[in-house]
Amino acid sequence: MNSFSLKEKYAKAEATLRGEGGTGEVTVLIHRTPWLRILLVNNQDDDHSLSIEVEISIPDSNGKSELKSSELIDTLSKHLLYLQQLRDSGFELSVIGTGCIYCASLDIDGTPKDNLFRALIPP
């Protein structure tokens, strides 16, 4: 994943969301890994405002080969540092539920700059 491909995915998602009519909140998945999802959200009730949301959670093992505890903690630490870097880029951080999903969100006003897409590159 590089910033150029992330920017392309964002542009496609934005075109899809801007073309939709109706009301409510519409979400398009831009990127997914076992640890995170990057979403573009369009609130059609609020003058079609856009926001980027990054959701991080510990992956469900589903009986597959599980990470050792130390690897799990190391990988979680990398993703928490990633969230802190997003905060430094203007994102707001929150915890959803009982602490199982960590979220970073940013309202988009106009076309995002390239440095935003560089900041969004996951660990």
N, C-alpha and C positions, 0 to 999 in steps of 0.2 A: 504494500500500500504506500503510495506516495501522494504528495499534495496535489499533483496534477489530476490523478485519477479520482481523488476525493472531490476536487473542484468540478470535474465532469459529472460525477454522480449527483452532486448538489444541484448543478444546472438542470439536469434532467428531472430531478425531483421537484425543483421549483417550477419548471414549466408545467409539469403534471398538476401540481397544486394550484397554480394560478389559473389553469384552464377549467378547473372544477367549479361548478356552481353550487348553490345550496347554503346550508347553515351548519354550524357546529365546528368541531375540531377534526381536522383530517391529518393523518400522519403517514409519512413515507419513510421506509427504512433505506438509509444511505449505505451503511456498512455494518457488518456483524462479524464478531468472533465469538468463541465460546465464553469469553469474559465480558464483552461489551456490545452495545448497540448504539449506533449514531443515527438519530432520527431528525427529519425536518418536519416541523409541525406548523400547520396553517390554521389559525383561528379565523374562520370565515365570518363569525359574528363580530369580530373586532377589526373591521376594515381590512380583512385579509392579512393580518400581521403574521410574520414568520418568526420562528425561533428554532434554534438547533438544540437538541437535547442529547446528552451522552449518558447512557445508563450502564452502570457497572455492577456485576454481581458474580459471586462465586459460581462457576459452572456446575450444573447437575451432572453427576457421574453416570447415571443410568446403567450402573453395573459394568461400565467400560473400565479400562485401566485407570485407576485413580492416581492423582498426584500424591506423592508422599507429603506428609504434613509440612515439612520444611520447604519443599518446593511450592506448595500451596501458599504458604505465608510469604515467601519471596515474591511470587507472582502477584499476590494481592498487594504487597508493598509497592511494587512497580506501578500498579494501576492506581493506587492512592496518590502516589507522587504525580502521576499523569493528571489526576483531578486537580491537584494543587497547581500544576502548571496551567491548566485551563482557567482556574480562578485568577491566576496572574494575568491571563489574556482577556479578562473581563467577564467570565462566566460566573454565575451564581451557583453555589453548591447546596445540595439538600440531601436528605436521607428519606427514602420512601419506605413505608411499612415499618416493620420492627427492626430496621437496620440491615435488611437483606439486599436492598438496592441503593446504590449511591448514584446521585444524579448531578450533572452539571448542565446548566441551561443558559442560553444567550439569545436575547431578542435581536433580530436582524433588521437593520434599517438601511436599505439600499443594497448594493452589491458588496459582499464581503471581500476584504483585502486578502491577498495571497498568504500573509502571515497567519491569518486565522486557520487556513487549511493546513499549514505546516504544524500549527499547534494541535490540530485535531488528529494528527497521525498517532495511532495507538502504539503502546509499547510492544 
